[in-house]
Amino acid sequence: MALIKFDPFKGDLFSLQKQAWQPFFEDIAEWPELTMTQGLNVYEQDDRVFVKAAVPGIPEEKLDITYEDGVLHITGSVEEKEEEKKKKKVVYRKQMISSVDYTTYLPRPVDASAIEAEVKDGVVTIKAPIAEAAKPKRISVKAAKN
């Protein structure tokens, strides 16, 4: 049996699994590539903060988005209904449940009364205007009087 070296500063957990199982499955020509993402992006553009989050298969009525004290929370889940299960002849089954739970701080104070959210192609986009108090202000400079 070969000694397997693992460098924690290179690769990822999947590459460690691949190394561990390789001796037992030497005839596998190509191992699948695994990409893991958090599915959440937060950025500023112009005078708004944008949050984009992956919500695959979850319709807008099943999403719950809240904002409180600078924290944005996105949750949602969908499960196959019992009547949908009964209409199908099952050949192979894995339980179909999709759920998301994201929590993030927004980088700047926003106007909570004007936050908008929309879902398109499995991604929810949240647009939050930056609060007037958080926008840069021009400060006039005066000469000091002696």
N, C-alpha and C positions, 0 to 999 in steps of 0.2 A: 504494500500500500504506500502511495506517495505522500510525502509531507506537503501540506497545503499552507503556503505563506499568505498572510493577509495583511495588507498595509491599510490601516484605518484612514489614511489621508488620501487614498486613491480609490476611485470607484464608488460603489454604493453597496447596500445590503444585498441587492439582487446579484451583483457580481460575486459576492461571497457565496451565495447559494449555488450559483452556477459552478464555481470552483469546487464546492463540496460534492455536488452530484455528478460532475463530469466523469469521474472514473467509472461510475455505474452505467452511464448512458453515453459511452464513447461513440456509438454509431449515429448519434444525432448530428446532422450536418450543420445546422444553423440554429442557434438558440434565439428565442424571441427577444426583441428589445423592449424594455420596460421603461416607460416614462411616467413619472409621478409629478403632478402639479397640485398646487393648493386650490387653483381655480378662482382666485380672488386678486383683483388689481385695483389699486387706489392711486389716483393721480389728480393733479390740478391742471386746468387749462382755462386761460383767460380769467374770469372771475367766478369760476365754479370748481367744486370738488366732484370728481367722478369716481364711482365704485362700480366695477363690473365683476359679476360673480357667476360661475357656471351653475346652472340649475337644470340639468338634463332631465327631460321628461316630466317636469313639474309645472303644471299650469298656473297661471297668475292667481287664480282663486285659492290655491293651496299654499301660496307664499305668505309669510308674515314678516314684515319689515318694521323694525322699531328703531328710534333714535332717542337717546337720552344721555345728557351730560357728556357729549362728545363721542359716545360709543354707538356704533351702528350694529344692529343684530339682524341677521337674515336667517330665517328657518323655513323649512317646507318639507313636505313628504307626500308621497302618493303610493297607494298600494292597489293591486288588482282587486276589484270588487267581487263579492261572492257570486253575483249573477253572471259576471264575465267569465268566471271560472267554470260555471255550470254549462255554458254554451259551447265549450271547446272539448274536443276529444284530445286528451292529453297523450302525447307521444313521449315527451321529455319535459320535465318540470324543474325549474329552479324558482324559488319564491321571488316574485317581482315586486321589489320595494325600492323606491328611490327616495333618498332623503338628503338634505343639506343642513348645515348649521355653521354659519360664519359669524364671527364677532371681530370687529376691527375698530380702532380709534381713527377718527378723521383727523387729518393733519392740521386743520384750522377750524375755528368756530364757524358754524354755518347758520343760515336763517332756517330754522326748523319748520317754520310754517310754509316754506316754499320748496320743500324737497319733493322731487318727482321720481317715479320708478316705472320702468316698462320692461316687458319680457319679449325677447325676439330670438328665435333660433337657439333656445336653451341657455340664453345668457340674460340675466337681469342687469339693467343699467340704471344706476341711481345717480341723479344730478342734484347737487345741493349748492345753492348760491352761497358764496362766502359772505359772512355777516359784515355789515358796514363797519362795525367796531374793529374788525380784524383786518380790514383793507389798509394798505399803506397810506399814510397821510403826509402831505407836504407841510413842512414846518418852516415858517419864515424866520429869517435871521435878522436881528436888528443890531446896530452898533451900540455898544455899552456907553452910558453917559458917565462922565467923570464928575 
